[in-house]
Amino acid sequence: MRILVIEAPRLSVQLARRAEPGLRGRPAATVQEPGGEPLVAAVSPEAEAAGVQPGMTLAEARSRCPALAWAPARPGAELHALERLAAVLRRKATPAVAVVSREAVAVDLAGLEGRCADERAAGTALLGLARAWLGLEVRGAVADTVEEGLAAARAARRCLAVCEARGARGTLPRAEGLAVRLAGGVTADRAAAGAERLGQVLAAWGLSCRGLDVTAEAQAGARRWRLRAAGPLHSGRELAALLRPLAGELDGLAEVTIAAAGAGPSFEVAPWRPAAAPRDRAALPARPVERGLALAS
């Protein structure tokens, strides 16, 4: 058996509409402020049909769709929903489950042969379990790799999509062991610099984390701290700020290890850029997406 991807399309908007029923049935978007101008994180089908795209500034989105309603994105709630689903799947089916995007988890179906007739039966059962536990719209696909499964799940509807087997079986992503070790007289400044360096590694790999696990070696023995944030962390600045309350505890220690906890996919929003038209088509008139087709997606 191969890999099942379960995706909750437009998860940010689905959660916002559940929290604020007034957003239902109208063009809606969720918005993040990554330190500058507010950016659209996710859009409803109605907003997408009006030309709104993730990564646009809120001002540009509202110029395209004056009726747009919006709510703050809650990356922490999105990640919590995915982690909750992953925990249920681990308990009910298999421990081989990972959060693979802002809207999806992946399940390695290997080992379920004795419990399910085939991968379609396994995928259909787990997709139904996901719908029941999340109470949201979800889609699913079985494929050789996580990347292929993500693409197929996005294009699927209510029924499970099963991609053709090509033999190139993939594995679930693992982001364990990301840590920095400080030795030879630790100071608060060195610890903060170590956390920032760890954040740079996460950013380079396109990852986020839920917090830090700090281990200190002292004459009296090892001490450990578990630092957790309300939402996913992406930058060295955020990790250093999370570590700051331990500044007095870490000064003068012989050795400190700072490890990323709960590393997973990034929840940052990339600024939208209009696609460049091919040179031979640049002069052709624009053709807007038909509203019915956009809403159907």
N, C-alpha and C positions, 0 to 999 in steps of 0.2 A: 504494500500500500504506500501511497505517496503523501503529499502535504495538502492539508485543507486550510484555506484562508477564509476566515469569517470577517466580513466588513460591515460596519454600521455606517452607511453613506451619510455624509453631512452630519456627523455625530454632534458637532458643536451646535448646529441649528436644531437638531432633534431635542437635545437637552434643554436648550433655551426655550423652545416651544412647550416643553413639558412643564418648565418652571413658570412660564408666562403665556398662558393660553391665548392672550390677545395677539400673539404673533402668528397664530395659525391661520392658514388660508390667505395670506397676504405676502407680498415680497418682503423677505426678512434676511438679515445677515447678523453674524456675530463679529465683534471688533476687538482687536488687541492693540495695545499701545506699547511697542517694543522700545520705548525711550524717546520717541519722536512723535511724528504725526500718526493718528490712529489709522490702522490698516485693517481691511476686511479679512477675517480669518476663514469664514465659511459662508456660503450663500444658499438660500432655498431655491428650488426649481423656478419659482415665480420671479425671483430676483435675477437668476441667471438668464431667464428668457428676456429680461429687460436690458441685458448687457452688463450686469454687474459680475465681476470676477474676483476671486480671492487675491489678496495682495494689493488691490486698489486702495487709495486713500478713501476715507469716509466721504470727504468732500466730492471726489470724483464719482464715487458710487451714487451719491445722492443727486448729482447732476444728471446721471444717466437714468436714475429711477427716483423721481421726487417723492413717490409714495413709499419709499423704502423704510421699513421699521428695523431697528437694530437693538442689540443687547450686548453687553460685555461678554467676550469669550471667557470661558472658565477652563483653562487647560488642566487645572487640578481635578476638576470634576470629570473631564473627559478621560484622563489617565486613570482615575479611580474606577470609572465604569469598565474600562478595558481590563484593569487588573482584577476587578471583581469577576468578570467573565472568565479570565484566564484561571483564577483560583477554582471556580466551579468546574471548568473543564479538566483541570488537574485532578480534582477530587473524584469526579464522576467517570473519567475516561482514561487519561494518560498524563503523566508528569511532563511530557514533551510538548509544552505550550509556551509561546513567546508573544509579547506585544511587538508588532512589526511596523506599525505606522500609527499616525494620529487617529486612525479610524478602524484599525484591524488587528486581529490576533491570528497566529498561525499554529496549526496543530500537526504534529508528525503522527500519521495514522499507523505507522509501523508498530506491530505488536497487538493490533486490534483484530487480527485475522480470526482468532478463535471466538470473538464476540459478535462479529458482523459478517454477513455473507460476502461483501465486497466493499470497495472504497466508496461506491455510490451510497450504499446502505449506511455505512459509517458516517459519511459526510452529511447525509440527510438527517440522521438522528442527532448529530451534534449541532447542526444548524437549527433544528427545532428546539433543542435545549437552550441555545443562545437566545432565541426569540423569547422563550418563556422567562428566562432569568433577567434579560435586559428590559423587556417590554418595549422594544424599539424595532424599527425596520432594520433588518439585517439581510445580507446577501452572502453567498458562499460559492467557492470553486475549489475543485481538486486539481492539482497540477504537479508537474515535476519539481518546480522551484517556487520559492516564495514570490519572486518577482512576477512570474507567469500567473500565479494564483491571484495576486493583487489585481493585475490587469483584467483577468477573466471575471473576478468578483465584481469589479466596478461596472462591467458590461452586462452582468447577469440581472435577472429579475428575481421573482420569489423562489423559483426552482433552482436547485443546485446545478452549477455548471461543472462538467467534467471534461477537462482538456485531454487531447490525445497524448498518450504516453510516447515519449521520444527516447527514453532510456537515460537521460542526463539528470539523475535524481539529485536534488539539492538537499541542504540541511537548514535547520533553524539558526538564525543569527545568535551569537553569544557575545556578550560584552562584559565578561567578568574579569577581575584582576586588574582593573584600572586604578593605580595607586601611585603615590610618591612617598619615598622614604627619606626622612631627614635625620642626620646623625651628627655628632660632634658639637654639641651645645646648641640646643634649639631655642629660638626666640620667637616672640609673637610675630615679628615681621617676617622671619623666615617661614613660619607656618602659613602666614597669609600668602606669601609668594608661592609656596608649594601648592596651595589650593588654587591659586590663579593659573599655575602651570597645568594642573589637572583639568581645569576648565578649558584651557586652550586645546588640550588633547580631545576632549569631548566635542568641542566645536569643529575641530578638523575632521573628525569622523562622522559629523552630523548627528550627534547623540545628545541626550539630556540625561539627568539623573535625579533621583528623589532626595538625595541628601549625602551625608558623609559618615563613614565609620572611622573613628580616630582611635588608634592604639598607641599608648605611651609606655615606654620602658623606663622605670625608675628603680631606685635602690630598694624601695619597699615592695616592688613587684609591678606587674603590668596593670595599667588602668585603661578602661575602654569607655568611649562615649558614642552614642548613636544620635546623630543630628539629622532631623527630617524637616523638610519644607512642606508648605501647603500645596505647592504645585511643582511641576518639573523645572529644574534649574539648567541653564544653558551656558552661562559665561563664568569666567574666572572671578569676575567681580561679585557675582551672586554667591559663588562658593566661599569666597573670602569673607563675605558678610555673614554667612551662616556659621563660619568658624569663629567669628570675632568674640562671642561670649566666653570662649575658652582661653582667651589671650593670657590671663593671669595663671591659668592652670598649666600651660605649656612652657612658659618661660623657665629656662634652666634645665629642662629634661635632657637626658642623654640621647634618646632616640624616639622619634615619632613617625608613625605611618598613617597617612591620610588616604583613604580609599573611597572611590565613588560607589554609592549604594543605589541599587535599582536603576542601573544604566539601561537606557532604551532609546526609542526614536525621538527625534527632535520635535518640539511643538511650536517652533518659531514660524513666523509668517514671512515669506520672501516677498519683497516688493514686486508688484505686477509690472511687466513690460509688454507693450503691444508687440505682437509678432510682426517681423519684417516681411513684407510681401516679396515674392520672387521678382527679379528685375523685369521679366517678360510679362508680369501680370500687375505691375505696380500702377499702371494707368487705368486698369479696369475698375468699373464702379463697384463699391462694396455691396455685398449681398447679405442682409441680416438673416439671422437664424429664424426659421419659422417658429412662431410661438408654440404651436401645438407640439412640434418635435422637441423643443427645449423642455417643455413641461413634462413630456413623457419620460425624460431621463431622470 
